């Protein structure tokens, strides 16, 4: 394995419910990539904090290099065996068919026995030539330190409209899609860590203030603190491209061409076919990558009450991530949202 494979992964980072799975599969559809789905979400990065400061990068550089080095060898079903699967330049057609069978078998075994080991074929050429993809929803607040510690890594930060994020989290909680069992905005351990960051200090946010805020506002602050931290710590460089989920939905091929150009990949027929297939139909399954982009991007406008939308805008107004989405279309709501320091009656998380 070359040092480029170790040091030069493509990072595909975003908060949960922000389109990262679709983004990951768009990149996975490239014949020269090796996709690993959220390998950091199972305690594998416990050697570093969830929201470290940028100057701490030297403390974790060697361990992060070692972590990236292990990615091609991972065979956990959730990490290495996601569908759909794609033909690869480093796999023969029989090898591709074997991997397709191995993925489906591992997923079947996982239903009855728990997490399984996928018996994937990975020739030596994959580790020599493939671009390793690291897709993450857990390490957005680590993105600055990861790029500092891995100087050849490049990637994409995807940010979804804050109301779209909130609406999707509320829907997931109501359908019991998450394993934490908490109510909306109740991830206090994460909020406690984010409240200690420089970004939180800049906005005058403390854990006490977050505890006193209504649940929807806590969730909105989580969106701000994670995304703003990533934006600030990767600004001014040519390593991380920030895109809006809504722009990817509106013009998926054009945005994909831009992302591929940024990360050194060529647009190709297989990716074109996947984009077309994944946007042609709309599946209601919560984690599906096959969705009508117009519905996926804007359904929050009808599903979220005006009260919840105002609560979200009250938090995100005048923040870096919030400014990516504030325009004339939401001016009226913004003006009626008061300022961040003036609380309104707490909206119910179940509205």
C-alpha positions in Angstrom: 0.0 0.0 0.0 1.4 3.4 -1.0 1.6 6.4 1.3 -0.9 8.1 -1.0 -3.5 5.5 -0.1 -2.8 6.0 3.6 -2.6 9.8 3.6 -4.9 10.7 0.8 -8.4 9.6 1.5 -11.4 11.5 0.2 -13.4 12.7 3.1 -17.2 12.9 2.7 -18.4 14.5 5.9 -21.7 15.9 7.0 -24.1 15.9 9.9 -26.7 13.1 10.2 -29.7 13.5 8.0 -27.8 15.8 5.6 -27.6 13.6 2.5 -24.3 12.0 3.3 -25.4 8.5 2.3 -26.4 9.6 -1.1 -23.2 11.6 -1.4 -21.2 8.6 -0.4 -22.9 6.4 -3.0 -22.3 9.0 -5.7 -18.6 8.8 -5.0 -18.8 5.0 -4.6 -20.2 4.8 -8.1 -16.8 5.9 -9.5 -14.9 2.8 -10.7 -11.7 3.9 -9.0 -12.9 4.4 -5.4 -13.1 2.1 -2.4 -16.0 3.1 -0.1 -16.1 2.8 3.7 -19.4 3.8 5.3 -19.0 5.6 8.7 -16.0 3.6 9.9 -15.6 6.1 12.8 -19.1 5.6 14.2 -18.3 2.4 16.2 -15.8 3.8 18.7 -12.8 3.5 16.4 -11.8 7.1 16.9 -12.1 7.1 20.7 -8.5 8.1 21.0 -9.5 11.6 20.1 -12.2 14.0 21.4 -15.4 14.5 19.4 -14.7 18.3 19.2 -10.9 18.8 19.4 -9.3 22.2 18.8 -7.1 22.6 15.6 -3.8 23.0 17.4 -4.2 19.5 18.8 -3.7 17.9 15.4 -0.1 16.7 16.1 -1.3 14.7 19.1 -3.4 12.5 16.9 -1.6 12.5 13.5 0.0 9.1 13.8 -3.2 7.4 15.1 -5.3 9.0 12.3 -2.8 7.7 9.7 -3.0 4.3 11.2 -6.8 4.5 11.2 -6.9 5.4 7.5 -4.4 2.6 6.8 -6.9 0.0 8.2 -9.9 1.2 6.1 -9.4 -1.1 3.1 -9.2 -4.2 5.3 -12.4 -3.5 7.1 -15.1 -6.1 6.4 -17.9 -5.1 8.9 -21.3 -5.2 7.1 -22.2 -1.7 8.1 -18.9 -0.3 7.0 -17.9 -2.3 3.9 -21.0 -3.9 2.6 -23.5 -1.2 1.7 -25.8 -1.4 -1.3 -26.0 -0.6 -4.2 -22.6 -2.0 -5.1 -20.7 -0.9 -8.3 -18.3 -2.4 -10.8 -14.7 -1.3 -10.1 -11.7 -0.9 -12.3 -9.6 -3.1 -9.9 -12.2 -6.0 -9.9 -12.8 -8.5 -12.6 -16.4 -9.2 -13.5 -16.4 -12.5 -11.6 -14.8 -10.7 -8.6 -17.5 -8.0 -8.7 -20.3 -10.7 -8.8 -18.7 -12.4 -5.8 -18.7 -9.2 -3.8 -22.3 -8.6 -4.7 -23.2 -12.0 -3.4 -21.0 -11.6 -0.3 -22.6 -8.3 0.6 -26.1 -9.7 0.3 -25.1 -12.8 2.3 -23.6 -10.7 5.0 -26.7 -8.5 5.3 -28.9 -11.6 5.5 -26.6 -13.0 8.3 -26.7 -9.7 10.1 -30.5 -9.9 10.4 -30.3 -13.1 12.3 -26.9 -13.1 14.0 -26.1 -9.4 14.4 -23.1 -7.6 12.8 -21.5 -9.9 10.3 -18.2 -10.1 8.4 -18.5 -9.7 4.7 -16.3 -12.0 2.7 -15.3 -9.4 0.2 -12.7 -9.9 -2.5 -10.1 -7.1 -2.5 -7.1 -7.6 -4.8 -3.8 -5.9 -4.1 -4.4 -3.6 -7.0 -7.3 -2.0 -5.0 -5.0 -0.9 -2.2 -2.4 0.4 -4.7 -4.7 2.4 -6.9 -8.1 3.0 -5.5 -9.1 6.3 -3.8 -10.3 5.4 -0.3 -13.6 7.1 0.6 -14.3 7.9 4.3 -17.9 8.8 4.8 -18.7 10.2 8.2 -21.6 11.7 10.1 -19.9 11.6 13.5 -16.7 13.5 12.9 -17.9 16.8 11.4 -16.6 18.7 14.4 -13.3 16.8 13.9 -12.9 17.8 10.3 -10.4 20.6 10.8 -8.1 18.5 12.9 -8.4 15.5 10.5 -7.4 17.6 7.5 -4.5 19.0 9.5 -3.3 15.6 10.5 -3.8 14.1 7.0 -2.2 16.7 4.7 -3.0 14.8 1.5 -6.6 14.3 2.3 -9.3 16.2 0.3 -13.0 16.1 0.6 -16.5 17.5 0.7 -18.5 19.0 3.6 -22.2 18.7 2.8 -24.6 21.0 4.8 -28.4 20.7 4.7 -30.8 23.5 5.4 -31.2 23.7 9.2 -35.0 23.3 8.9 -34.5 20.3 6.6 -32.1 18.8 9.2 -34.5 19.4 12.1 -37.5 18.0 10.2 -35.6 14.8 9.3 -34.4 14.3 12.9 -37.9 14.8 14.2 -39.2 12.3 11.7 -36.5 9.8 12.6 -37.2 10.1 16.3 -40.9 9.7 15.8 -40.3 6.5 13.8 -37.7 5.2 16.3 -35.0 5.1 13.6 -32.2 5.9 16.0 -30.6 3.8 18.6 -30.0 6.4 21.3 -33.6 6.4 22.5 -33.4 10.1 23.3 -36.0 12.8 22.5 -35.2 15.6 20.0 -32.4 17.9 21.2 -31.6 15.7 24.2 -28.0 14.7 23.3 -26.6 16.5 26.3 -23.2 14.7 26.3 -22.5 16.0 22.8 -23.8 19.4 23.5 -21.6 19.6 26.6 -18.6 18.9 24.4 -19.6 21.4 21.8 -20.3 24.0 24.5 -16.6 24.0 25.4 -15.4 24.9 21.8 -14.2 28.3 20.7 -17.2 28.6 18.4 -19.6 28.2 21.3 -17.6 30.8 23.2 -17.8 33.2 20.2 -21.6 32.9 20.3 -21.9 33.1 24.1 -23.2 29.5 24.3 -22.8 27.6 27.5 -24.1 24.2 28.6 -26.3 25.9 31.1 -27.8 28.1 28.3 -28.4 25.0 26.2 -30.0 23.1 29.0 -32.5 26.0 29.5 -33.3 26.3 25.8 -36.3 24.5 24.2 -35.5 21.1 22.5 -35.8 22.5 19.0 -33.4 25.3 19.7 -30.9 22.8 21.3 -31.1 20.8 18.1 -30.5 23.9 16.0 -27.5 24.9 18.1 -26.1 21.5 17.6 -26.4 22.1 13.8 -24.7 25.5 14.1 -21.8 24.5 16.4 -20.9 21.4 14.4 -21.1 23.0 11.0 -19.5 26.3 12.0 -16.6 24.6 13.6 -16.0 22.6 10.4 -16.3 25.8 8.3 -14.0 27.9 10.4 -11.3 25.2 10.7 -11.2 24.3 7.0 -11.6 27.9 5.6 -8.9 29.5 3.4 -7.6 26.2 2.0 -8.1 24.1 -1.1 -8.8 20.8 0.7 -12.5 20.8 1.6 -15.3 21.8 -0.7 -18.5 22.9 1.0 -21.7 22.2 -0.8 -25.3 22.6 0.1 -27.5 19.5 0.0 -30.2 21.5 -1.7 -27.8 22.4 -4.6 -26.9 18.7 -5.0 -30.6 17.9 -5.2 -31.4 20.7 -7.6 -28.6 19.9 -10.1 -27.0 16.6 -9.1 -24.8 16.0 -12.2 -23.4 19.5 -12.3 -22.6 19.5 -8.6 -21.1 16.0 -8.8 -18.8 17.1 -11.7 -17.6 19.9 -9.5 -17.0 17.6 -6.5 -15.2 15.1 -8.7 -13.0 17.8 -10.2 -12.2 19.0 -6.7 -11.2 15.6 -5.5 -9.3 14.5 -8.6 -11.9 12.1 -10.1 -13.2 12.0 -13.6 -16.9 12.0 -14.3 -17.9 8.7 -15.8 -20.8 6.8 -17.3 -21.4 4.6 -14.2 -21.8 7.7 -12.0 -24.1 9.3 -14.6 -26.3 6.2 -14.6 -26.5 6.1 -10.8 -27.4 9.7 -10.5 -30.2 9.2 -13.0 -31.5 6.1 -11.3 -31.3 7.5 -7.8 -33.3 10.6 -8.7 -35.9 9.0 -11.0 -38.0 7.4 -8.3 -38.9 8.3 -4.7 -38.8 5.6 -2.0 -40.3 6.4 1.3 -37.8 4.3 3.3 -36.0 6.6 5.8 -32.4 5.7 4.7 -33.0 5.2 1.0 -30.7 6.8 -1.5 -33.4 6.6 -4.2 -35.5 9.8 -3.7 -37.0 12.5 -5.7 -34.6 15.4 -5.0 -37.2 18.1 -5.0 -39.2 16.2 -2.3 -36.1 15.3 -0.3 -34.8 18.9 -0.2 -38.0 20.8 0.5 -40.6 18.6 2.2 -39.7 20.4 5.5 -41.6 23.5 4.2 -44.9 21.7 4.7 -44.0 19.3 7.5 -42.6 21.9 10.0 -44.9 24.3 11.7 -44.2 28.0 11.3 -43.4 28.1 15.0 -40.6 25.5 14.7 -39.2 27.2 11.6 -39.1 30.5 13.5 -37.3 28.8 16.4 -34.7 27.4 14.1 -34.1 30.7 12.3 -33.8 32.5 15.6 -30.8 30.3 16.4 -29.1 30.2 13.0 -29.4 33.9 12.1 -26.0 35.6 12.0 -24.1 32.3 12.1 -21.7 31.1 9.4 -23.6 28.0 8.4 -26.9 29.8 8.7 -25.8 32.5 6.3 -25.5 29.8 3.6 -29.3 29.5 3.6 -30.7 32.9 4.6 -32.1 34.8 1.6 -35.2 36.6 0.5 -37.3 33.4 0.5 -37.2 33.3 4.3 -36.8 36.9 5.1 -40.3 37.2 6.6 -39.7 34.3 9.0 -36.3 35.7 10.0 -37.7 39.1 10.8 -40.4 37.5 13.0 -38.0 35.3 14.8 -36.6 38.0 17.2 -33.0 37.7 18.1 -31.2 34.7 19.6 -31.3 36.3 23.0 -35.1 36.7 23.2 -36.8 33.4 23.9 -40.2 32.5 22.5 -42.6 29.9 23.9 -41.0 26.5 23.5 -42.3 24.6 20.4 -43.2 21.0 20.9 -40.8 18.5 19.3 -43.9 16.5 18.1 -45.5 19.3 16.0 
